[in-house]
């Protein structure tokens, strides 16, 4: 039984809320089950479609890991001399890979330089894994699409918790006009 790990994130670059990274391990022979469910990149699905797929995807996976990276940790990485957002993501990706121990890995690469990103990621791995790091992997590989759905639903749930506590700020992204207005009215 050969296994593949798909990794993706949701919430990269928000001004409010966490970034969520997800790794899902599937048996190679189970990938066709994801296709039958209609799994595709989370951005191509409605919120309801993503929520309907959430438990079904987890049921097909052999194992999974969800990592929630709080804004404070992202901020610290951004002001650090040693880290940046790509390096932080590589470190969290290594944690996912080391914990789940798949036969091979496919991930949506956040860096413009996939080769350099992969080399940095490998510094934190406990063994040598076959890694395919590509741009738009969430569109190309169903295992990464599945991870994108789990990440997006998890982040949406985290955002809803924040809205209950602080009020409606919409998406939490800096390009979102409602988020901008919320920050103007509530930033001390």
Phi, psi and omega in degrees: 000113178267137181243150178231138179253123173258134181231134174208172180228165171222142177090030177281119177087026177280162171262344176226132175098168184273169165260136181243126177248140183225137171239133178233129177259132178231149167288141180308320184289346180269354181298328179295332177295325178295318179299317180297328178288340184092023179294132173205176181311135184304330181291344180265002182242154174283165178302316180297318179299317179297315181296323178294328182277339188311297183293326180295320178294313181298326180292325180283330182291150176282319178200165180206163176215131177246126179242120178258119181257110184289154181306324181300317180292323177295313179301316180297322178294322183289330180266352181288148175283333184269333187246169167207182184295321179296317180293320177300315180296322178296318179296316179292324177297318178299320177300315179298311181298312181299323180286322188268338174049058179280173173283323177212165187228138171233130181221153176278112187281125180279343185268151174292336181250094184298321182295313180296319179299315181297318179298318178295315179304317183296339177298336186254003182270144182279343175210174182274115179252150171283116184238131173244109178251115183225153170287144178062027178298333179293339175270331189267330188235124187296329179293327177282324174302317179298317178297324179296324179292313180297319179296315182294315179296318179298315179295318178303320179294322177295320178295320178299321177298318179294321180295322178297327182277320189245348185106171186280116176245008181071240191272333184090003179267145184297337180279349183280118183301319179294324176294317179300314180295320177301315180296318179299321184275345187234355182280130179269000000 
